[in-house]
Amino acid sequence: MNTLTKEHFDERMNEVRDQLKSDIHQLAAMVASGFSDLSKRLDVRERVDSLEKKMTKVESALNVRL
């Protein structure tokens, strides 16, 4: 009876370990995609460049320096 209990315990532990590995991989993928999305939203260089060009055109049209 003791051997059967150990075998059952070992089997359940393997299932738990496998599920944990799967969950960790899913979490890592979610975190990676989240950081990628966040990085894209925080990267505003193109928008700043565009706004600076527009500001230069406005300055030029108004003949002023802002």
C-alpha positions as CSV (number, residue, x, y, z in Angstrom):
1,M,0.0,0.0,0.0
2,N,2.8,2.4,0.8
3,T,4.4,1.9,-2.7
4,L,1.1,2.6,-4.4
5,T,0.7,5.8,-2.5
6,K,4.3,6.9,-3.4
7,E,3.6,6.1,-7.1
8,H,0.4,8.1,-7.0
9,F,2.2,11.0,-5.3
10,D,5.0,10.9,-7.9
11,E,2.5,10.8,-10.8
12,R,0.6,13.8,-9.4
13,M,3.8,15.7,-8.8
14,N,4.8,15.1,-12.4
15,E,1.4,16.4,-13.6
16,V,1.8,19.5,-11.3
17,R,5.3,20.1,-12.6
18,D,4.2,19.8,-16.2
19,Q,1.3,22.2,-15.7
20,L,3.6,24.6,-13.9
21,K,6.1,24.6,-16.8
22,S,3.2,25.2,-19.2
23,D,1.9,28.1,-17.1
24,I,5.3,29.7,-16.8
25,H,5.8,29.6,-20.6
26,Q,2.4,31.2,-21.1
27,L,3.2,33.9,-18.6
28,A,6.5,34.6,-20.2
29,A,4.9,34.9,-23.6
30,M,2.3,37.3,-22.2
31,V,4.9,39.4,-20.4
32,A,7.0,39.6,-23.5
33,S,4.2,40.6,-25.8
34,G,3.0,43.2,-23.1
35,F,6.5,44.8,-23.0
36,S,6.6,44.8,-26.8
37,D,3.3,46.6,-26.9
38,L,4.3,49.0,-24.2
39,S,7.5,49.8,-25.9
40,K,5.7,50.6,-29.1
41,R,3.3,52.9,-27.3
42,L,6.1,54.7,-25.4
43,D,8.2,55.2,-28.6
44,V,7.1,58.7,-29.6
45,R,10.1,59.7,-31.6
46,E,8.3,59.7,-35.0
47,R,5.5,61.8,-33.5
48,V,7.9,64.3,-32.0
49,D,9.8,64.6,-35.3
50,S,6.5,65.2,-37.1
51,L,5.4,67.9,-34.6
52,E,8.8,69.6,-34.8
53,K,8.6,69.8,-38.6
54,K,5.1,71.2,-38.3
55,M,6.2,73.8,-35.7
56,T,9.1,74.8,-38.0
57,K,6.6,75.4,-40.8
58,V,4.3,77.5,-38.5
59,E,7.3,79.5,-37.4
60,S,8.3,80.1,-41.0
61,A,4.8,81.0,-42.0
62,L,4.3,83.5,-39.1
63,N,7.9,84.7,-39.4
64,V,8.5,84.2,-35.7
65,R,10.7,82.0,-33.6
66,L,9.0,79.9,-30.9
